[in-house]
């Protein structure tokens, strides 16, 4: 039996982040627009300084590039806490702890790290990840049509990217482009957004109010070979590693808002009366709360199990897929039930439930839709890698 009890150090970090959210984020958020995704710059800078004193600035970065070097289990525990506020799904703590950015550049060249990674970690640059295309984002090996053609010491990139978050205000991005005829002949490039031929169009109207999606046009954008990340044809592995590992904090964020929604539902059920009884005395309401609790406990265990295996260096493709699938769908159910329990109040902007409801619907698509996660797990089971000890551990 695996013991998922936090260590003393993990408990201390979790308590500190939980206190930070409750004493710093929630009071500021009370005065913000219900759909806000940013803090006042003065408040943001003040809280960045607090995060630095806590030793958690750039909390997902490895120690070798100046980050705290937290293991994946600890990162998951902190991600659960950081998301527990109105904007927490897509702007956890409004970015004061830093964003993951492109921390995979920790494996890039020294020149790439000096030019891009370290300024990003210092908050001087912002980045985007350019994977999805109009032809589809769930099959990066087959759907990428953007091409990169070698021309002397440069590469010339031509194509379109779609549903790219934050590219309209980014300084650079990691763009995946096809460099050969094979299905996986994909290479990663660092592209400056001020490059000639690079244009961005914001997609304004979506369910999500923060981090607007964009469409990118690359019309003969020249990129020096020194901005190629990894080997030619190695971009697919880079993208796959980012997507797989990213599904753990992604799942944790879903769980975080679901925890708060459930707590709100429990408290409201204790005080709201209908037909002469409190809601908490109605069996139908009790069962909804029980189903919430089951969804939360299941999600937490799946997240921590995937994180633990990641820390052990094991293949977590199926584990991360299951966590992302279950947590994104379970969180949607929890928030839906919480809204139902709150009645009309649940769909008002006085409470964060309606925002979470909208944004959680996106989580079943973003970072790979539920159907793709099921496909990943099916391949794991049917392709000879579905070991029995995976299900016993």
C-alpha positions as CSV (number, residue, x, y, z in Angstrom):
1,X,0.0,0.0,0.0
2,X,1.4,3.4,-1.0
3,X,1.5,6.1,1.7
4,X,0.6,9.4,0.2
5,X,0.9,11.3,3.5
6,X,2.9,14.5,2.9
7,X,6.3,14.8,4.5
8,X,7.0,17.5,7.1
9,X,8.6,19.6,4.5
10,X,5.8,19.2,2.0
11,X,3.2,20.0,4.8
12,X,5.1,23.2,5.6
13,X,5.2,24.3,1.9
14,X,1.5,23.4,1.4
15,X,0.5,25.4,4.6
16,X,2.5,28.4,3.4
17,X,0.9,28.4,0.0
18,X,-2.6,27.9,1.4
19,X,-2.0,30.8,3.8
20,X,-0.7,32.9,1.0
21,X,-3.8,32.3,-1.1
22,X,-6.2,33.1,1.8
23,X,-4.4,36.2,3.1
24,X,-3.0,37.7,-0.1
25,X,-4.9,36.5,-3.2
26,X,-8.5,36.2,-2.0
27,X,-8.7,39.7,-0.5
28,X,-7.4,41.3,-3.7
29,X,-9.6,39.1,-5.8
30,X,-12.7,40.4,-3.9
31,X,-12.2,43.8,-5.6
32,X,-11.4,42.5,-9.1
33,X,-13.8,41.9,-12.0
34,X,-15.2,38.4,-11.8
35,X,-13.4,37.5,-15.0
36,X,-10.1,39.2,-14.3
37,X,-6.9,37.4,-15.0
38,X,-4.3,39.9,-13.8
39,X,-3.5,41.9,-10.7
40,X,-2.7,45.6,-10.5
41,X,1.0,45.8,-11.4
42,X,1.9,47.2,-7.9
43,X,0.2,44.3,-6.2
44,X,1.7,41.8,-8.6
45,X,5.3,43.1,-7.9
46,X,4.7,43.1,-4.2
47,X,3.5,39.5,-4.2
48,X,6.3,38.4,-6.5
49,X,8.7,39.6,-3.8
50,X,6.7,37.6,-1.2
51,X,7.0,34.5,-3.4
52,X,10.7,35.0,-3.7
53,X,11.1,35.2,0.1
54,X,9.1,32.0,0.3
55,X,11.6,30.3,-2.0
56,X,8.9,29.3,-4.4
57,X,9.4,31.7,-7.3
58,X,9.7,29.6,-10.5
59,X,8.6,26.7,-8.4
60,X,8.5,24.2,-11.4
61,X,12.1,25.0,-12.5
62,X,14.8,22.5,-11.7
63,X,17.6,23.4,-9.3
64,X,20.3,23.5,-12.1
65,X,18.7,26.6,-13.6
66,X,18.0,28.4,-10.3
67,X,14.6,26.9,-9.4
68,X,13.8,25.2,-6.1
69,X,14.1,21.8,-7.6
70,X,11.0,20.4,-6.1
71,X,10.0,16.8,-6.8
72,X,6.8,16.2,-8.9
73,X,4.8,15.1,-5.9
74,X,5.5,18.4,-4.1
75,X,4.8,20.3,-7.3
76,X,1.4,18.6,-7.5
77,X,0.5,19.3,-3.9
78,X,1.4,23.0,-4.4
79,X,-0.5,23.2,-7.7
80,X,-3.6,22.0,-5.9
81,X,-3.3,24.8,-3.4
82,X,-2.4,27.6,-5.9
83,X,-5.5,27.1,-7.9
84,X,-8.0,27.5,-5.1
85,X,-9.4,30.9,-6.0
86,X,-11.6,32.4,-8.7
87,X,-8.9,32.8,-11.4
88,X,-7.1,29.7,-10.2
89,X,-7.6,27.4,-13.2
90,X,-5.8,29.5,-15.8
91,X,-4.1,32.2,-13.6
92,X,-3.1,30.4,-10.4
93,X,-2.0,33.0,-7.9
94,X,-2.0,35.4,-10.9
95,X,1.5,34.2,-11.9
96,X,3.3,35.6,-8.9
97,X,5.0,32.3,-8.3
98,X,6.1,32.3,-12.0
99,X,4.9,30.3,-14.8
100,X,6.4,27.1,-16.1
101,X,7.3,28.9,-19.3
102,X,9.6,26.7,-21.4
103,X,11.5,25.1,-18.6
104,X,12.5,22.3,-21.0
105,X,15.1,24.7,-22.2
106,X,17.0,23.6,-19.1
107,X,18.3,20.9,-21.6
108,X,19.0,23.5,-24.3
109,X,22.3,25.0,-25.2
110,X,24.1,27.5,-22.9
111,X,23.4,30.2,-25.5
112,X,19.7,29.4,-25.6
113,X,19.5,29.4,-21.8
114,X,21.2,32.8,-21.5
115,X,19.1,34.3,-24.3
116,X,15.7,32.9,-23.4
117,X,15.5,30.7,-20.4
118,X,17.1,32.8,-17.6
119,X,15.3,36.1,-18.7
120,X,12.0,34.2,-18.7
121,X,12.7,32.9,-15.2
122,X,13.5,36.4,-14.1
123,X,10.2,37.6,-15.5
124,X,11.9,39.7,-18.2
125,X,10.5,37.7,-21.1
126,X,7.3,35.7,-21.8
127,X,6.9,32.7,-24.0
128,X,4.3,30.6,-25.9
129,X,4.3,27.0,-27.0
130,X,3.4,26.6,-30.7
131,X,2.1,23.1,-31.3
132,X,-1.6,23.0,-32.4
133,X,-2.6,23.7,-36.0
134,X,-5.9,24.1,-37.9
135,X,-5.5,20.5,-39.0
136,X,-5.6,19.3,-35.4
137,X,-3.8,19.6,-32.1
138,X,-4.3,16.1,-30.7
139,X,-2.1,14.4,-33.2
140,X,1.1,16.4,-33.3
141,X,3.0,13.7,-35.1
142,X,0.6,13.7,-38.0
143,X,-1.2,17.0,-37.9
144,X,1.7,19.5,-38.2
145,X,1.8,21.1,-41.6
146,X,4.1,24.0,-40.7
147,X,7.4,23.4,-42.5
148,X,11.0,24.4,-41.8
149,X,13.4,24.3,-44.7
150,X,17.1,24.7,-44.3
151,X,18.7,27.6,-46.1
152,X,22.3,28.0,-45.3
153,X,22.7,28.8,-41.6
154,X,19.0,29.5,-41.2
155,X,15.7,27.7,-41.3
156,X,12.7,29.2,-43.1
157,X,9.4,28.5,-41.3
158,X,6.0,28.6,-43.1
159,X,2.6,27.6,-41.8
160,X,-0.2,28.4,-39.4
161,X,-0.6,27.6,-35.7
162,X,-4.0,27.8,-33.9
163,X,-5.2,28.0,-30.3
164,X,-1.9,29.2,-29.0
165,X,-2.2,30.8,-25.6
166,X,-0.6,34.2,-24.9
167,X,1.3,34.5,-28.2
168,X,-0.1,38.0,-28.7
169,X,2.0,39.3,-25.7
170,X,4.9,36.9,-25.8
171,X,8.5,37.8,-26.7
172,X,9.3,34.4,-28.2
173,X,7.9,30.9,-28.5
174,X,8.9,27.3,-29.1
175,X,7.5,26.4,-32.5
176,X,7.2,22.8,-33.8
177,X,7.7,22.4,-37.5
178,X,8.0,19.6,-40.0
179,X,11.5,19.1,-41.3
180,X,11.0,15.8,-43.2
181,X,8.5,13.6,-44.9
182,X,8.3,11.1,-42.0
183,X,5.4,11.2,-39.5
184,X,7.7,12.2,-36.7
185,X,10.2,14.3,-38.6
186,X,9.4,17.4,-36.4
187,X,11.9,19.9,-35.1
188,X,11.6,22.5,-32.4
189,X,12.7,26.1,-32.9
190,X,12.9,29.2,-30.8
191,X,11.1,32.0,-32.7
192,X,11.1,35.7,-31.7
193,X,7.7,37.3,-32.1
194,X,9.2,40.4,-33.7
195,X,10.7,38.3,-36.6
196,X,9.7,39.5,-40.1
197,X,6.8,37.3,-41.4
198,X,5.5,36.5,-37.9
199,X,1.9,37.7,-37.3
200,X,-0.6,37.0,-34.5
201,X,-4.3,37.3,-34.4
202,X,-6.2,37.1,-31.1
203,X,-9.3,34.8,-30.9
204,X,-11.4,37.0,-28.7
205,X,-14.6,35.2,-27.9
206,X,-14.1,31.9,-26.0
207,X,-15.4,30.5,-22.7
208,X,-12.1,31.4,-21.1
209,X,-11.6,35.0,-20.2
210,X,-7.9,34.8,-19.4
211,X,-4.9,33.9,-21.6
212,X,-6.7,34.4,-24.9
213,X,-6.0,32.0,-27.7
214,X,-4.4,33.2,-30.8
215,X,-3.7,32.2,-34.4
216,X,-0.1,32.5,-35.7
217,X,1.0,33.0,-39.3
218,X,4.6,32.2,-40.2
219,X,5.2,33.5,-43.7
220,X,8.8,32.7,-44.5
221,X,10.1,33.4,-41.0
222,X,13.9,33.0,-40.8
223,X,15.3,31.3,-37.7
224,X,19.0,30.8,-37.2
225,X,20.1,27.3,-36.7
226,X,21.4,28.2,-33.2
227,X,17.7,28.6,-32.2
228,X,17.0,25.0,-33.1
229,X,16.3,23.1,-29.9
230,X,17.6,19.6,-29.8
231,X,18.4,17.5,-32.8
232,X,16.7,17.8,-36.2
233,X,13.7,15.5,-36.0
234,X,13.7,15.5,-32.2
235,X,10.9,17.9,-31.7
236,X,8.2,15.3,-31.4
237,X,9.9,13.7,-28.3
238,X,10.3,17.2,-26.8
239,X,6.6,18.0,-27.3
240,X,5.5,14.6,-26.0
241,X,7.6,15.0,-22.8
242,X,6.2,18.5,-22.2
243,X,2.6,17.3,-22.7
244,X,2.9,14.2,-20.6
245,X,4.6,15.8,-17.6
246,X,2.4,18.9,-17.9
247,X,-0.8,16.8,-17.4
248,X,0.1,16.3,-13.7
249,X,-0.1,20.0,-12.6
250,X,-2.9,20.5,-15.1
251,X,-4.9,17.8,-13.3
252,X,-3.9,19.3,-9.9
253,X,-5.4,22.6,-10.9
254,X,-8.7,21.0,-11.8
255,X,-8.7,19.3,-8.4
256,X,-7.9,22.6,-6.6
257,X,-11.0,24.5,-7.7
258,X,-13.2,21.4,-7.3
259,X,-12.1,21.2,-3.6
260,X,-13.3,24.8,-3.0
261,X,-16.5,24.3,-4.9
262,X,-17.2,21.2,-2.8
263,X,-16.5,23.1,0.5
264,X,-18.8,25.9,-0.6
265,X,-21.6,23.4,-1.4
266,X,-21.2,21.7,2.0
267,X,-21.4,25.0,3.9
268,X,-24.3,26.2,1.9
269,X,-26.2,23.0,2.4
270,X,-25.9,23.5,6.1
271,X,-27.6,26.9,6.2
272,X,-30.0,26.9,3.3
273,X,-33.6,25.8,4.1
274,X,-36.3,24.6,1.8
275,X,-39.6,23.0,2.6
276,X,-38.9,23.4,6.3
277,X,-35.5,21.5,6.2
278,X,-31.9,22.4,5.6
279,X,-30.6,21.2,2.3
280,X,-28.1,19.0,4.3
281,X,-31.0,17.0,5.6
282,X,-32.3,16.2,2.1
283,X,-31.1,12.8,0.9
284,X,-30.8,13.9,-2.7
285,X,-28.4,16.7,-1.6
286,X,-26.5,14.3,0.7
287,X,-25.8,11.9,-2.2
288,X,-24.6,14.8,-4.4
289,X,-22.1,15.8,-1.7
290,X,-21.0,12.1,-1.3
291,X,-20.5,11.9,-5.1
292,X,-18.4,15.0,-4.9
293,X,-16.3,13.6,-2.1
294,X,-15.7,10.4,-4.1
295,X,-14.6,12.4,-7.2
296,X,-12.2,14.5,-5.1
297,X,-10.6,11.5,-3.4
298,X,-10.2,9.6,-6.6
299,X,-8.7,12.5,-8.4
300,X,-6.2,13.2,-5.6
301,X,-5.0,9.6,-5.5
302,X,-4.5,9.5,-9.3
303,X,-2.5,12.7,-9.3
304,X,-0.2,11.7,-6.5
305,X,0.3,8.2,-8.0
306,X,1.3,9.7,-11.4
307,X,3.6,12.2,-9.7
308,X,5.2,9.5,-7.6
309,X,6.0,7.4,-10.6
310,X,7.4,10.5,-12.4
311,X,9.7,11.0,-9.4
312,X,10.8,7.4,-9.8
313,X,11.7,8.0,-13.4
314,X,9.1,5.6,-14.7
315,X,7.0,5.8,-17.9
316,X,4.0,7.9,-16.9
317,X,2.2,8.3,-20.2
318,X,-0.8,6.2,-19.1
319,X,-0.7,7.4,-15.5
320,X,-0.7,11.1,-16.6
321,X,-3.4,10.4,-19.2
322,X,-5.7,8.8,-16.6
323,X,-5.1,11.6,-14.1
324,X,-5.9,14.2,-16.7
325,X,-9.0,12.4,-18.0
326,X,-10.5,11.7,-14.6
327,X,-9.6,14.9,-12.9
328,X,-10.9,17.2,-15.7
329,X,-14.1,15.4,-16.0
330,X,-14.6,14.8,-12.2
331,X,-14.0,18.5,-11.4
332,X,-16.6,19.5,-13.9
333,X,-19.1,17.2,-12.2
334,X,-18.2,18.6,-8.8
335,X,-18.7,22.2,-9.8
336,X,-21.9,21.3,-11.6
337,X,-23.3,19.7,-8.5
338,X,-22.2,22.7,-6.4
339,X,-24.0,25.0,-8.7
340,X,-27.2,22.9,-8.5
341,X,-27.0,23.0,-4.7
342,X,-26.6,26.8,-4.7
343,X,-29.5,27.2,-7.2
344,X,-29.8,30.6,-8.8
345,X,-26.9,31.9,-6.7
346,X,-24.7,29.3,-8.3
347,X,-24.9,30.8,-11.7
348,X,-24.4,34.4,-10.6
349,X,-21.0,36.1,-10.8
350,X,-21.2,36.8,-7.1
351,X,-19.7,33.4,-6.7
352,X,-16.8,31.8,-8.6
353,X,-18.7,28.7,-9.5
354,X,-20.0,29.9,-12.9
355,X,-16.5,30.8,-14.0
356,X,-15.1,27.5,-12.9
357,X,-18.0,25.8,-14.8
358,X,-17.1,27.5,-18.0
359,X,-13.4,27.1,-17.7
360,X,-13.5,23.4,-16.7
361,X,-15.4,22.7,-19.9
362,X,-12.2,23.7,-21.7
363,X,-10.1,21.4,-19.6
364,X,-11.7,18.4,-21.2
365,X,-10.2,19.6,-24.5
366,X,-7.0,21.4,-23.6
367,X,-3.7,19.5,-23.2
368,X,-5.3,16.6,-25.1
369,X,-9.1,15.9,-25.1
370,X,-10.6,13.1,-23.1
371,X,-10.8,10.9,-26.2
372,X,-7.1,11.1,-26.8
373,X,-6.3,10.3,-23.2
374,X,-8.4,7.1,-23.5
375,X,-6.5,6.3,-26.7
376,X,-3.2,6.7,-24.9
377,X,-4.4,4.3,-22.1
378,X,-5.8,1.8,-24.6
379,X,-2.4,1.7,-26.5
380,X,-0.7,1.2,-23.1
381,X,-2.9,-1.8,-22.3
382,X,-3.1,-3.4,-25.7
383,X,0.4,-2.6,-26.9
384,X,2.1,-5.0,-24.4
385,X,3.0,-2.3,-21.8
386,X,0.0,-2.7,-19.6
387,X,1.8,-4.6,-16.9
388,X,-0.1,-6.1,-14.1
389,X,2.1,-4.5,-11.4
390,X,0.9,-1.1,-12.7
391,X,-2.5,-1.8,-11.4
392,X,-1.3,-3.3,-8.1
393,X,1.1,-0.5,-7.1
